[in-house]
Structure formats: structure tokens, C-alpha cells
Amino acid sequence: MIQPTVGHQSRDITLEGESTGAAGWWGVAPNRHSRAARPATIRVMRALRLHGPGDIRLDEVDPPTPDASTVIVRVEACGVCGSDVHFADGSARTGHVPITLGHEVAGTVVTAPGEKYPPGTDVVAEVGRFCLACPRCLEGRPNLCQRAQMLGIHVDGGFADLVAVPVASIVIRPPDVSVAAAATAADAGATALHAIERRAHVTKGETVLIIGAGGLGMYGIQWAQLAGAGAVIVADTNPRALEQAVVLGVDETVLVEEGASVGRQVKLLSDGGVDAAIEFVGAAAAVDAAVKSIRPGGRAVAVGVGLEPVVSLPVVLWSNHEYVLMGSYGSLPGDTHRVLEALSAGTVVSPRTVDVPLTGGPALFESLVAGQPQVPGRPIIRP
């Protein structure tokens, strides 16, 4: 439901731009800003905010306040991630509510300290801000920072007209990468890169299973191929998603159907099991399928976000076959830049995206939470 919030004291932020463009898929025109347009002052901005499980509202809120360590970004595109849906349905939790969701942010600079990022600069926001002083940061794993602040999870995110981003989290968007593709780089691309390269350690000639052919899975397929995987198998419940995976050149697909054993099918396709299975779904069944698809000595990696407990194999099978199950969370500083470079070079392509205006956000999430997505691709919120 849409319930505008009232009673805020407004602060003024001046930016260039005005609403233009044709109506999007939801029948409402996205707000596409022209740098040549006259300056406009935002006193109150719109934000798609989570108030609790199943309660997402399009609120009116104060714009973020500029300071010496923060860049104010006018959001042009913000990808809808599977974790956003988990937050919306209550199967995963944000740091607090209400909070503005959205952590795949691409846009243009409105204000920034110093001269490095002048107004109008096309940028992408890395998802996390890390303390760089805790034990995990000091051992080179800042994605596990004990004081991490993630956009759309701990602090207000990008489903809004404007978002505040730490200076250290700003990455320049290459001019030949579309704003929608750039938004997917921040999480879908970077998280999949971290999972394939650093956690699954996919190497040349290995057989890899990707479970979940959404935005992260599509990137995961390509990172596995670039790592030299000998064969890539993809499993998903959606036939259309599997068709898109075939376009990327995967070797086999498995349509996940109720009552069918994914592990059994994968082992038949891979001569006894894959070397690495990476799930990008966040459901216990997906983790279970990953574990049951690997060969003796194989690795299963859980990337998706969810609260369901995992119940899998008897302990004797873990010890006798030396199975490995590990988690993979987020990405490291610099990974978003690597994804953008790969998109610019054509080494990888972004998942299929569909524009949805900010005003269509509540209806979009209602359909996603109900398990009835109405968009044929990864939704991109376009304020």
C-alpha cells in the first residue's frame, strides 16, 4: 500500500533535472533527468520504505543532508535484488525499520566534498561501507566487517530520488555502460564474482552448478565460464530463466520441479557430481540441492539470503566424502569497478532488465512477495 509520510521538516537540496521520458512497463513515466534541464530544488523526496514484513510504502521524506564525507547521488536506476524481496516478505531482516530499501545504485552526483566528483558525474555506489579497523577488515575480509553499513540494509538505500553514499564507496560509471546495467554491477555482478572466484575457487576444467538463474546467477554463469569451467549446469524453477541461461552458452539446464531430486539429476549429467555448486536463491531447499549435487571432495557455496535452517546429509556422508559447505557474502572493495570494466569491455553482459518507476514499487513488491513476478527480467527502479 502507498501511505505518504507527513510531518517532516524539509531541507533543501538543489539539483539539475526534470521529469521526461515515455511511460514504462507499469504505465507510469520514469523520471529521467536531463543535465541540460533547469535546476530544481528538492524540499521533500520520495522513498520506497520497508515498515515491516509485507508493508512497503511510498513515503515522502526529507532529502539526505550533505556533509564532508558523503556524496549525494541523484538515483537514476536501482536494481531490485532477491534479498530485497526476502526483506519485504520477512524471511530476512534489515538493521531497522522503517528503512529505504535498494542497494544496487547508479546515478549522477548532486553534491560531493572536494573536486573529484563534480556535479553531473555518472557514478555507481558500492554496497558497503567498512570500518577498516576490526579483525575481519584487518585480515582482508571487509565484507565481514563487524561495523559494516550496507545501503538498504543498515542505512537508507536507493529506492528514492536521492541517496547519501560515502565518498569511499563511489565508483565512476564508464560512458559505454548503461545506467541499468551499471546498477546490476554493484551487487549482482560483484557478489557473484566474489562467490565464484574467492569462495568456490572455480578453476579451469571444473564442472560447476549454478542454482538460481536470476541476476546473480546470470553473472555467476559468466564468471564461471571466464574462470575456465569445463562445463556449467544451471538449475531453476523458471523455464524462461533457463532459456536466458542457454543464450549464455551453458552446457546443461535442470528445470526444478516439485518432488524431483535436483541432486540426482545433476549427478546423472555430471558423471557423479559437480566440483562446485553455488546457490543464489537463499532457500534451504536450494542449499540442500547444492550439497547433494557435488562429488566427493566437492564444494557447495550458499550465497542467497534467507532464515530457513538447513537440514541436509547425515554426518557420516560429510566425513566420508569430505564435502565442503561454505557461505559467501557480498564482495570486496574494487569488485564493482571490475564488473563495470568487464561490462564495458563486453567480457560479460548484464542480466535482462525491466524499468519500473518508483511509483510502481509497492505493486511490484506485492507481486514479488506473492511469488507472481510481473516483469520479464530483473526489475530496475527508475525514480
C-alpha positions, -999 to 999 in steps of 0.1 A, spaced: 0 0 0 11 36 -5 9 58 25 28 91 22 46 101 53 38 136 65 51 160 91 88 161 82 108 193 84 121 198 49 157 205 39 166 219 5 188 202 -20 193 219 -54 199 196 -84 196 197 -121 168 178 -138 132 174 -145 109 145 -154 110 134 -190 106 102 -210 78 78 -221 57 56 -199 74 25 -186 62 -11 -183 40 -1 -153 23 26 -173 39 55 -154 67 75 -169 101 70 -152 117 103 -140 146 106 -164 167 137 -157 185 158 -183 217 176 -173 206 204 -196 174 209 -177 168 238 -154 179 234 -117 152 222 -93 151 223 -55 140 192 -37 124 200 -3 108 166 2 117 135 -18 100 102 -24 113 69 -10 102 33 -11 104 22 25 100 -10 44 79 -6 75 77 -44 83 70 -77 67 46 -72 38 45 -34 44 62 -14 18 51 22 13 60 51 -10 67 78 16 76 114 14 108 121 34 135 147 39 163 145 14 197 134 28 220 161 42 253 167 25 285 165 47 322 163 44 323 125 39 292 119 18 283 122 -18 246 130 -26 236 110 -56 205 115 -77 193 80 -83 188 71 -120 185 33 -115 184 9 -86 182 -28 -91 157 -50 -72 177 -79 -57 163 -111 -44 174 -101 -9 151 -71 -12 122 -95 -17 134 -115 14 134 -83 34 99 -75 21 84 -109 30 101 -111 64 124 -141 55 154 -118 61 159 -88 82 173 -53 78 191 -35 106 160 -15 115 126 -3 102 114 18 86 142 19 61 146 28 24 155 -4 6 177 -7 -25 215 -14 -27 222 -15 -64 225 22 -71 236 41 -102 230 78 -108 247 112 -110 264 133 -84 244 162 -70 269 174 -44 302 160 -32 331 172 -10 362 183 -28 366 183 -66 370 146 -75 333 141 -83 318 173 -97 280 176 -101 267 155 -130 294 128 -128 279 94 -136 286 70 -107 278 37 -91 277 31 -54 295 1 -38 271 -15 -14 291 -14 18 309 10 40 335 -8 62 354 4 93 388 -10 81 398 -14 118 381 -46 131 397 -80 130 379 -91 98 388 -59 80 424 -62 91 426 -98 78 415 -86 43 378 -96 46 360 -62 50 328 -78 36 325 -94 71 332 -61 89 318 -61 124 306 -25 119 296 -26 82 270 -2 70 252 -15 39 229 6 17 193 -5 20 201 -28 49 217 -7 77 212 28 62 187 42 37 192 29 2 185 38 -34 148 33 -39 144 70 -37 150 102 -56 183 108 -37 207 87 -17 237 95 5 268 75 -3 302 75 14 329 91 -7 349 59 -5 321 39 -20 318 59 -52 328 43 -85 328 61 -119 304 46 -144 320 40 -178 302 60 -205 295 29 -226 277 10 -198 240 18 -195 227 30 -162 206 -1 -157 235 -24 -164 257 -4 -141 231 -8 -113 233 -46 -115 271 -44 -112 270 -32 -76 256 -63 -61 245 -90 -86 278 -87 -106 301 -81 -76 286 -107 -53 286 -134 -79 323 -125 -87 333 -129 -51 313 -162 -48 328 -178 -79 364 -165 -76 372 -164 -39 347 -188 -23 340 -216 -48 376 -211 -63 364 -223 -97 393 -234 -118 400 -245 -153 382 -277 -164 359 -279 -134 322 -287 -137 300 -261 -120 264 -260 -110 246 -226 -106 213 -228 -87 191 -198 -95 193 -181 -129 183 -146 -117 206 -116 -118 233 -131 -96 230 -165 -113 234 -149 -147 266 -132 -137 277 -164 -119 274 -183 -151 297 -159 -169 323 -156 -141 325 -195 -140 330 -196 -178 357 -169 -176 374 -189 -148 377 -217 -173 350 -241 -161 348 -271 -183 310 -273 -180 283 -252 -165 250 -266 -154 221 -243 -144 190 -252 -123 160 -230 -118 122 -233 -114 116 -208 -142 118 -221 -178 122 -186 -191 153 -181 -169 168 -213 -182 162 -201 -217 183 -170 -209 210 -192 -194 211 -212 -227 218 -179 -245 249 -175 -224 262 -209 -235 256 -231 -205 261 -268 -211 230 -283 -194 199 -270 -177 177 -286 -150 141 -274 -145 134 -277 -108 100 -293 -102 82 -302 -70 91 -337 -58 121 -341 -82 156 -345 -69 179 -318 -83 210 -336 -69 201 -369 -87 196 -351 -120 228 -332 -117 248 -362 -108 235 -380 -139 245 -350 -160 280 -347 -144 292 -382 -140 287 -384 -103 286 -348 -92 300 -314 -98 332 -299 -85 314 -268 -72 277 -259 -67 268 -223 -60 232 -214 -49 219 -179 -54 184 -184 -41 185 -182 -3 162 -211 4 170 -242 24 160 -264 -5 185 -247 -28 213 -252 -3 203 -288 1 202 -293 -37 237 -278 -39 251 -302 -13 235 -332 -29 249 -323 -63 286 -322 -55 311 -350 -60 332 -364 -31 355 -336 -21 333 -311 -38 323 -276 -27 289 -261 -21 285 -223 -17 255 -206 -2 251 -170 -14 213 -163 -11 198 -146 19 172 -164 40 163 -175 75 153 -212 69 175 -237 88 195 -261 66 189 -298 72 210 -319 48 230 -351 48 239 -375 77 272 -366 93 288 -398 81 285 -387 45 301 -354 52 331 -370 68 334 -400 44 331 -378 13 348 -346 27 320 -324 14 325 -287 20 297 -262 25 306 -225 29 289 -192 28 297 -162 6 286 -127 15 288 -96 -6 320 -85 -23 352 -67 -16 361 -30 -24 371 -28 -60 349 -56 -72 322 -33 -85 349 -15 -106 359 -49 -120 324 -57 -130 320 -23 -147 352 -28 -166 340 -62 -178 307 -48 -189 325 -20 -207 348 -45 -225 320 -68 -234 335 -96 -214 303 -101 -195 267 -89 -202 242 -77 -177 211 -97 -169 179 -87 -188 164 -57 -170 130 -41 -170 124 -5 -159 98 2 -132 91 37 -119 94 44 -82 56 49 -81 52 13 -93 74 0 -65 46 -11 -40 27 -30 -67 60 -46 -79 69 -59 -44 34 -71 -38 37 -93 -69 72 -105 -60 63 -114 -24 33 -133 -37 56 -153 -60 40 -139 -90 65 -116 -107 50 -94 -134 82 -83 -151 102 -104 -176 137 -96 -162 155 -80 -132 134 -50 -121 152 -17 -121 135 10 -101 138 43 -120 129 74 -99 
